[in-house]
Amino acid sequence: MMSIFSLNFKNISRKTTTTNFLMYYAKERDHIKEELVKAPGLICLTFDNCNSEHTNDEYICITNH
């Protein structure tokens, strides 16, 4: 269906998408770790759980100080 709308569309597999996503995640995770090591002083991370009464979804909120 997408090739009808765009002749340049290239379908990729779920495995390729997963692999690319995990590589990007690891790269960004390492970058954030490097930046946190360089930060002057201390960083405090606070985690909190939130529930939506209407949709029964749960969220994790992260705050840093």
MOPAC internal coordinates of N, CA, C and O (Angstrom, degrees):
PM7 1SCF
backbone

  N    0.0000 0     0.00 0     0.00 0    0    0    0
  C    1.4395 1     0.00 0     0.00 0    1    0    0
  C    1.5321 1   110.73 1     0.00 0    2    1    0
  O    1.2310 1   120.17 1   137.60 1    3    2    1
  N    1.3391 1   117.28 1   -42.40 1    3    2    1
  C    1.4628 1   119.59 1  -178.39 1    5    3    2
  C    1.5251 1   111.77 1   -66.50 1    6    5    3
  O    1.2310 1   119.82 1   149.71 1    7    6    5
  N    1.3267 1   117.94 1   -30.29 1    7    6    5
  C    1.4645 1   119.74 1  -179.96 1    9    7    6
  C    1.5355 1   111.42 1   -68.11 1   10    9    7
  O    1.2310 1   120.34 1   159.94 1   11   10    9
  N    1.3165 1   116.95 1   -20.06 1   11   10    9
  C    1.4643 1   120.32 1   175.88 1   13   11   10
  C    1.5290 1   109.89 1   -70.30 1   14   13   11
  O    1.2310 1   120.87 1   139.47 1   15   14   13
  N    1.3441 1   115.94 1   -40.53 1   15   14   13
  C    1.4612 1   121.07 1  -178.56 1   17   15   14
  C    1.5228 1   113.06 1   -78.22 1   18   17   15
  O    1.2310 1   120.41 1   148.42 1   19   18   17
  N    1.3193 1   116.82 1   -31.58 1   19   18   17
  C    1.4662 1   120.53 1  -177.90 1   21   19   18
  C    1.5210 1   108.92 1  -140.74 1   22   21   19
  O    1.2310 1   120.55 1   -60.62 1   23   22   21
  N    1.3070 1   116.55 1   119.38 1   23   22   21
  C    1.4636 1   120.50 1   179.96 1   25   23   22
  C    1.5217 1   111.67 1   -70.30 1   26   25   23
  O    1.2310 1   119.79 1   160.15 1   27   26   25
  N    1.3182 1   118.01 1   -19.85 1   27   26   25
  C    1.4655 1   122.17 1   179.96 1   29   27   26
  C    1.5233 1   113.17 1   -88.18 1   30   29   27
  O    1.2310 1   119.91 1   179.43 1   31   30   29
  N    1.3247 1   117.78 1    -0.57 1   31   30   29
  C    1.4563 1   121.34 1  -177.30 1   33   31   30
  C    1.5231 1   110.53 1   -65.71 1   34   33   31
  O    1.2310 1   121.47 1   -48.23 1   35   34   33
  N    1.3478 1   114.80 1   131.77 1   35   34   33
  C    1.4657 1   120.72 1   177.35 1   37   35   34
  C    1.5236 1   108.11 1  -121.89 1   38   37   35
  O    1.2310 1   120.41 1   -60.43 1   39   38   37
  N    1.2978 1   116.83 1   119.57 1   39   38   37
  C    1.4529 1   121.83 1   179.97 1   41   39   38
  C    1.5258 1   109.36 1   -75.77 1   42   41   39
  O    1.2310 1   120.27 1   -47.68 1   43   42   41
  N    1.3345 1   117.08 1   132.32 1   43   42   41
  C    1.4593 1   120.60 1   176.63 1   45   43   42
  C    1.5194 1   108.83 1  -119.09 1   46   45   43
  O    1.2310 1   121.30 1   -25.91 1   47   46   45
  N    1.3137 1   115.12 1   154.09 1   47   46   45
  C    1.4605 1   120.03 1  -175.20 1   49   47   46
  C    1.5260 1   111.43 1   -79.43 1   50   49   47
  O    1.2310 1   121.23 1   -15.31 1   51   50   49
  N    1.3061 1   115.26 1   164.69 1   51   50   49
  C    1.4597 1   121.66 1   177.33 1   53   51   50
  C    1.5260 1   110.19 1   -64.55 1   54   53   51
  O    1.2310 1   120.52 1   143.31 1   55   54   53
  N    1.3380 1   116.62 1   -36.69 1   55   54   53
  C    1.4643 1   120.48 1  -179.90 1   57   55   54
  C    1.5324 1   110.74 1   -65.56 1   58   57   55
  O    1.2310 1   120.23 1   137.92 1   59   58   57
  N    1.3318 1   117.17 1   -42.08 1   59   58   57
  C    1.4610 1   121.15 1   177.77 1   61   59   58
  C    1.5204 1   110.30 1   -62.40 1   62   61   59
  O    1.2310 1   120.44 1   136.65 1   63   62   61
  N    1.3105 1   116.76 1   -43.35 1   63   62   61
  C    1.4587 1   121.09 1   179.08 1   65   63   62
  C    1.5233 1   110.65 1   -61.65 1   66   65   63
  O    1.2310 1   120.31 1   134.67 1   67   66   65
  N    1.3226 1   117.01 1   -45.33 1   67   66   65
  C    1.4646 1   121.63 1   179.59 1   69   67   66
  C    1.5163 1   110.94 1   -62.27 1   70   69   67
  O    1.2310 1   120.28 1   133.91 1   71   70   69
  N    1.3223 1   117.08 1   -46.09 1   71   70   69
  C    1.4616 1   121.15 1   179.80 1   73   71   70
  C    1.5228 1   111.43 1   -60.84 1   74   73   71
  O    1.2310 1   120.68 1   133.71 1   75   74   73
  N    1.3270 1   116.30 1   -46.29 1   75   74   73
  C    1.4634 1   120.24 1   179.45 1   77   75   74
  C    1.5233 1   111.61 1   -63.05 1   78   77   75
  O    1.2310 1   120.55 1   138.89 1   79   78   77
  N    1.3115 1   116.55 1   -41.11 1   79   78   77
  C    1.4560 1   120.92 1  -179.83 1   81   79   78
  C    1.5231 1   111.08 1   -63.79 1   82   81   79
  O    1.2310 1   120.22 1   134.80 1   83   82   81
  N    1.3328 1   117.18 1   -45.20 1   83   82   81
  C    1.4643 1   120.57 1  -179.13 1   85   83   82
  C    1.5222 1   111.94 1   -66.39 1   86   85   83
  O    1.2310 1   119.90 1   144.23 1   87   86   85
  N    1.3353 1   117.79 1   -35.77 1   87   86   85
  C    1.4648 1   120.48 1   176.28 1   89   87   86
  C    1.5231 1   110.30 1   -65.41 1   90   89   87
  O    1.2310 1   120.31 1   136.93 1   91   90   89
  N    1.3222 1   117.02 1   -43.07 1   91   90   89
  C    1.4621 1   121.45 1   178.82 1   93   91   90
  C    1.5257 1   110.49 1   -63.87 1   94   93   91
  O    1.2310 1   120.55 1   137.52 1   95   94   93
  N    1.3287 1   116.55 1   -42.48 1   95   94   93
  C    1.4642 1   121.46 1   178.68 1   97   95   94
  C    1.5308 1   110.42 1   -60.42 1   98   97   95
  O    1.2310 1   119.71 1   132.39 1   99   98   97
  N    1.3333 1   118.15 1   -47.61 1   99   98   97
  C    1.4629 1   121.55 1  -178.87 1  101   99   98
  C    1.5263 1   110.94 1   -62.47 1  102  101   99
  O    1.2310 1   120.41 1   139.45 1  103  102  101
  N    1.3246 1   116.83 1   -40.55 1  103  102  101
  C    1.4654 1   121.27 1   179.68 1  105  103  102
  C    1.5299 1   110.51 1   -63.48 1  106  105  103
  O    1.2310 1   120.30 1   132.58 1  107  106  105
  N    1.3120 1   117.03 1   -47.42 1  107  106  105
  C    1.4601 1   121.02 1  -179.65 1  109  107  106
  C    1.5284 1   111.52 1   -67.91 1  110  109  107
  O    1.2310 1   119.99 1   142.05 1  111  110  109
  N    1.3333 1   117.63 1   -37.95 1  111  110  109
  C    1.4666 1   121.56 1   177.89 1  113  111  110
  C    1.5260 1   109.67 1   -60.16 1  114  113  111
  O    1.2310 1   120.31 1   133.90 1  115  114  113
  N    1.3444 1   117.00 1   -46.10 1  115  114  113
  C    1.4603 1   121.00 1   179.70 1  117  115  114
  C    1.5285 1   110.95 1   -64.71 1  118  117  115
  O    1.2310 1   120.51 1   141.87 1  119  118  117
  N    1.3266 1   116.62 1   -38.13 1  119  118  117
  C    1.4658 1   120.50 1   178.58 1  121  119  118
  C    1.5300 1   110.47 1   -63.59 1  122  121  119
  O    1.2310 1   120.29 1   136.68 1  123  122  121
  N    1.3100 1   117.05 1   -43.32 1  123  122  121
  C    1.4682 1   120.76 1   179.52 1  125  123  122
  C    1.5252 1   110.43 1   -65.00 1  126  125  123
  O    1.2310 1   120.04 1   139.93 1  127  126  125
  N    1.3281 1   117.53 1   -40.07 1  127  126  125
  C    1.4654 1   120.54 1   177.83 1  129  127  126
  C    1.5260 1   110.62 1   -60.99 1  130  129  127
  O    1.2310 1   120.23 1   137.20 1  131  130  129
  N    1.3300 1   117.17 1   -42.80 1  131  130  129
  C    1.4662 1   120.98 1   178.89 1  133  131  130
  C    1.5274 1   111.04 1   -62.69 1  134  133  131
  O    1.2310 1   120.41 1   138.39 1  135  134  133
  N    1.3233 1   116.82 1   -41.61 1  135  134  133
  C    1.4612 1   120.49 1   179.75 1  137  135  134
  C    1.5244 1   111.57 1   -66.85 1  138  137  135
  O    1.2310 1   119.82 1   142.33 1  139  138  137
  N    1.3329 1   117.94 1   -37.67 1  139  138  137
  C    1.4582 1   120.84 1   179.71 1  141  139  138
  C    1.5218 1   111.40 1   -68.16 1  142  141  139
  O    1.2310 1   120.12 1   145.05 1  143  142  141
  N    1.3282 1   117.37 1   -34.95 1  143  142  141
  C    1.4624 1   120.59 1   178.04 1  145  143  142
  C    1.5283 1   110.19 1   -65.20 1  146  145  143
  O    1.2310 1   120.07 1   144.34 1  147  146  145
  N    1.3254 1   117.47 1   -35.66 1  147  146  145
  C    1.4683 1   121.95 1  -178.86 1  149  147  146
  C    1.5327 1   112.88 1   -76.98 1  150  149  147
  O    1.2310 1   119.84 1   163.96 1  151  150  149
  N    1.3182 1   117.90 1   -16.04 1  151  150  149
  C    1.4666 1   120.95 1  -174.26 1  153  151  150
  C    1.5266 1   110.47 1   -66.37 1  154  153  151
  O    1.2310 1   120.45 1   -47.30 1  155  154  153
  N    1.3443 1   116.74 1   132.70 1  155  154  153
  C    1.4598 1   119.14 1   177.14 1  157  155  154
  C    1.5273 1   110.14 1   -74.77 1  158  157  155
  O    1.2310 1   120.07 1   -45.76 1  159  158  157
  N    1.2909 1   117.46 1   134.24 1  159  158  157
  C    1.4613 1   121.04 1   178.80 1  161  159  158
  C    1.5161 1   112.02 1    89.69 1  162  161  159
  O    1.2310 1   121.21 1    18.50 1  163  162  161
  N    1.3164 1   115.30 1  -161.50 1  163  162  161
  C    1.4555 1   122.31 1  -176.72 1  165  163  162
  C    1.5192 1   110.94 1  -110.28 1  166  165  163
  O    1.2310 1   121.14 1   -25.98 1  167  166  165
  N    1.3127 1   115.43 1   154.02 1  167  166  165
  C    1.4613 1   121.71 1   176.33 1  169  167  166
  C    1.5196 1   107.79 1  -122.84 1  170  169  167
  O    1.2310 1   120.79 1   -49.22 1  171  170  169
  N    1.3123 1   116.09 1   130.78 1  171  170  169
  C    1.4607 1   121.69 1   178.46 1  173  171  170
  C    1.5298 1   108.53 1  -111.06 1  174  173  171
  O    1.2310 1   120.62 1   -54.81 1  175  174  173
  N    1.3272 1   116.42 1   125.19 1  175  174  173
  C    1.4623 1   121.29 1   176.92 1  177  175  174
  C    1.5192 1   109.32 1  -104.95 1  178  177  175
  O    1.2310 1   120.74 1   -47.49 1  179  178  177
  N    1.3277 1   116.20 1   132.51 1  179  178  177
  C    1.4557 1   122.28 1   178.26 1  181  179  178
  C    1.5231 1   108.49 1  -118.91 1  182  181  179
  O    1.2310 1   120.55 1   -48.40 1  183  182  181
  N    1.3134 1   116.55 1   131.60 1  183  182  181
  C    1.4570 1   122.36 1   179.71 1  185  183  182
  C    1.5218 1   109.40 1  -111.89 1  186  185  183
  O    1.2310 1   120.80 1   -35.91 1  187  186  185
  N    1.3298 1   116.08 1   144.09 1  187  186  185
  C    1.4569 1   120.45 1   178.19 1  189  187  186
  C    1.5240 1   108.73 1  -144.70 1  190  189  187
  O    1.2310 1   120.58 1   -35.14 1  191  190  189
  N    1.3092 1   116.50 1   144.86 1  191  190  189
  C    1.4603 1   123.43 1   177.48 1  193  191  190
  C    1.5234 1   109.38 1   -99.19 1  194  193  191
  O    1.2310 1   120.30 1   -44.34 1  195  194  193
  N    1.3097 1   117.03 1   135.66 1  195  194  193
  C    1.4626 1   121.06 1   177.29 1  197  195  194
  C    1.5262 1   108.91 1  -128.36 1  198  197  195
  O    1.2310 1   120.51 1   -37.82 1  199  198  197
  N    1.3056 1   116.63 1   142.18 1  199  198  197
  C    1.4591 1   122.20 1   176.68 1  201  199  198
  C    1.5201 1   109.48 1  -119.25 1  202  201  199
  O    1.2310 1   121.04 1   -39.61 1  203  202  201
  N    1.3340 1   115.62 1   140.39 1  203  202  201
  C    1.4572 1   120.39 1   173.82 1  205  203  202
  C    1.5229 1   107.79 1   -96.33 1  206  205  203
  O    1.2310 1   120.60 1   -58.69 1  207  206  205
  N    1.3106 1   116.45 1   121.31 1  207  206  205
  C    1.4639 1   120.04 1  -178.56 1  209  207  206
  C    1.5229 1   112.24 1   -69.30 1  210  209  207
  O    1.2310 1   120.33 1   152.52 1  211  210  209
  N    1.3286 1   116.98 1   -27.48 1  211  210  209
  C    1.4575 1   120.67 1  -175.05 1  213  211  210
  C    1.5318 1   112.76 1   -82.74 1  214  213  211
  O    1.2310 1   120.53 1   144.32 1  215  214  213
  N    1.3273 1   116.59 1   -35.68 1  215  214  213
  C    1.4751 1   119.43 1  -175.60 1  217  215  214
  C    1.5173 1   113.34 1  -112.69 1  218  217  215
  O    1.2310 1   119.88 1   174.13 1  219  218  217
  N    1.3309 1   117.83 1    -5.87 1  219  218  217
  C    1.4638 1   123.37 1  -177.28 1  221  219  218
  C    1.5281 1   112.26 1    61.04 1  222  221  219
  O    1.2310 1   120.05 1  -155.43 1  223  222  221
  N    1.3392 1   117.52 1    24.57 1  223  222  221
  C    1.4604 1   121.77 1   174.95 1  225  223  222
  C    1.5152 1   109.38 1   -85.27 1  226  225  223
  O    1.2310 1   120.94 1   -31.85 1  227  226  225
  N    1.3313 1   115.81 1   148.15 1  227  226  225
  C    1.4562 1   121.11 1   176.71 1  229  227  226
  C    1.5187 1   108.93 1  -116.84 1  230  229  227
  O    1.2310 1   120.88 1   -36.26 1  231  230  229
  N    1.3221 1   115.93 1   143.74 1  231  230  229
  C    1.4500 1   122.30 1  -178.41 1  233  231  230
  C    1.5172 1   109.78 1  -130.28 1  234  233  231
  O    1.2310 1   120.61 1   -29.77 1  235  234  233
  N    1.3103 1   116.43 1   150.23 1  235  234  233
  C    1.4570 1   122.09 1   170.61 1  237  235  234
  C    1.5251 1   106.73 1  -111.92 1  238  237  235
  O    1.2310 1   121.15 1   -56.52 1  239  238  237
  N    1.3269 1   115.41 1   123.48 1  239  238  237
  C    1.4552 1   121.32 1   179.42 1  241  239  238
  C    1.5279 1   108.32 1  -105.17 1  242  241  239
  O    1.2310 1   120.79 1   -47.26 1  243  242  241
  N    1.3248 1   116.10 1   132.74 1  243  242  241
  C    1.4632 1   121.52 1   179.69 1  245  243  242
  C    1.5208 1   107.88 1  -117.88 1  246  245  243
  O    1.2310 1   121.15 1   -52.89 1  247  246  245
  N    1.3368 1   115.40 1   127.11 1  247  246  245
  C    1.4542 1   121.67 1   177.29 1  249  247  246
  C    1.5171 1   107.83 1  -122.47 1  250  249  247
  O    1.2310 1   120.39 1   -42.13 1  251  250  249
  N    1.3304 1   116.86 1   137.87 1  251  250  249
  C    1.4580 1   118.62 1   176.40 1  253  251  250
  C    1.5218 1   109.97 1  -118.02 1  254  253  251
  O    1.2310 1   121.48 1   -31.64 1  255  254  253
  N    1.3183 1   114.78 1   148.36 1  255  254  253
  C    1.4789 1   122.09 1   179.93 1  257  255  254
  C    1.5114 1   107.52 1  -127.90 1  258  257  255
  O    1.2310 1   120.10 1   180.00 1  259  258  257

